Amino acid sequence: MKIDKKRFILISIILFSCFSGLMAQHGGGFDPNEMILREKQNLYREVASLSDDQRMLIDGIYDEFAQSLTELREEVQKTRNWEEMRPKMQALRAEKDGLMVDVLNEEQYAIYNQLSEGERVQRENRRREFSPPVN
């Protein structure tokens, strides 16, 4: 069976598009900075009563969290030890939460905590969705 050049190019483009879509669905395009930006924007949207000083401190906390997360991701990509990433991520989140409790008042922290819990549930669902089945 002979395939002409136009059909070959068309099939190649379709296959490339399909595989690119699959990679994006399975975390191939994960950007931790986008995740952190969304998280911060959600906090600013939900907690309107933040002072300028609080916003400055929160920006610093999220900047440091983004840097630590980027370094962790690079380290794990080099070592390929994916099992160590989860406990280290949990430690980074716990550190961020500890800093946030010092910056936010009780009412603001309750909102932050509620947002964080919703994000945790979404992460768990994604992790379960993409985890291989256990036999």
C-alpha positions in Angstrom: 0.0 0.0 0.0 1.5 3.3 -1.1 0.8 6.5 0.9 1.3 9.7 -1.0 3.3 12.6 0.6 0.3 14.7 1.5 -1.4 11.9 3.4 1.8 11.1 5.2 2.2 14.7 6.3 -1.5 14.9 7.4 -1.2 11.7 9.4 2.0 12.9 11.0 0.4 16.1 12.1 -2.6 14.3 13.5 -0.5 11.9 15.5 1.8 14.7 16.8 -1.3 16.6 18.0 -2.7 13.5 19.7 0.5 12.7 21.5 1.0 16.4 22.5 -2.4 16.4 24.0 -1.7 13.2 26.0 1.5 14.6 27.4 -0.3 17.8 28.6 -3.0 15.7 30.3 -0.4 13.6 32.2 1.5 16.5 33.6 3.9 17.0 30.8 3.1 20.7 30.8 3.0 21.2 34.6 4.2 24.6 35.6 4.6 25.1 39.4 4.8 28.9 39.0 1.3 28.9 37.3 -0.1 26.8 40.1 1.4 29.1 42.8 0.1 32.2 41.0 -3.4 30.7 40.8 -3.3 29.9 44.5 -2.2 33.4 45.4 -4.8 35.0 43.2 -7.5 32.8 44.8 -6.3 34.0 48.2 -6.4 37.7 47.2 -9.8 37.3 45.6 -11.3 35.5 48.7 -9.6 37.6 51.4 -10.4 41.2 50.4 -9.4 42.6 53.8 -5.6 42.1 53.4 -3.5 45.1 54.3 -0.6 46.3 52.1 1.9 44.9 54.6 0.1 41.5 54.6 0.2 41.4 50.8 3.9 42.2 50.8 4.6 39.4 53.3 2.3 37.0 51.4 4.1 37.8 48.1 7.4 37.0 49.8 6.1 33.7 51.2 4.8 32.6 47.8 8.0 33.8 46.0 10.1 31.7 48.4 7.6 28.7 48.0 7.9 29.0 44.2 11.7 29.0 44.4 11.8 26.0 46.8 9.3 24.1 44.6 11.3 24.7 41.5 14.5 23.5 43.2 12.7 20.4 44.5 11.3 19.6 41.1 14.7 20.0 39.4 16.4 17.8 42.0 13.8 15.1 41.6 14.0 15.2 37.8 17.8 14.7 38.1 17.7 11.9 40.6 14.5 10.3 39.2 13.5 9.5 42.8 9.8 10.4 42.5 8.9 8.8 45.8 10.8 11.4 47.8 9.0 14.3 46.2 5.7 13.9 48.0 7.0 14.1 51.6 9.2 17.0 50.6 6.2 18.8 49.0 4.2 18.2 52.2 7.0 19.7 54.2 7.2 22.8 52.0 3.4 23.2 52.2 3.5 22.9 56.0 6.3 25.5 56.2 4.2 27.8 54.0 1.2 27.3 56.2 3.2 28.1 59.3 4.3 31.4 57.8 0.8 32.2 56.7 -0.6 31.7 60.2 1.8 34.4 61.4 0.7 36.8 58.7 -3.1 36.3 58.6 -5.6 37.0 61.3 -7.8 34.1 62.5 -10.7 34.8 60.1 -8.3 35.3 57.1 -6.4 32.1 58.0 -9.7 30.1 58.1 -10.4 31.2 54.5 -6.8 30.4 53.5 -7.1 27.0 55.1 -10.4 26.3 53.4 -8.8 27.2 50.0 -5.8 25.0 50.8 -8.0 22.1 51.7 -9.9 22.4 48.4 -6.6 22.4 46.5 -5.4 19.4 48.5 -8.5 17.4 47.6 -8.0 18.3 43.9 -4.3 17.2 44.1 -5.4 13.9 45.7 -8.0 13.3 43.0 -5.4 14.0 40.2 -2.9 11.7 41.9 -5.4 8.9 42.1 -6.5 9.5 38.5 -3.0 9.2 37.1 -1.6 6.6 39.5 -1.2 3.1 38.1 -3.7 0.6 39.4 -2.6 -1.6 42.3 -2.8 -5.3 41.7 
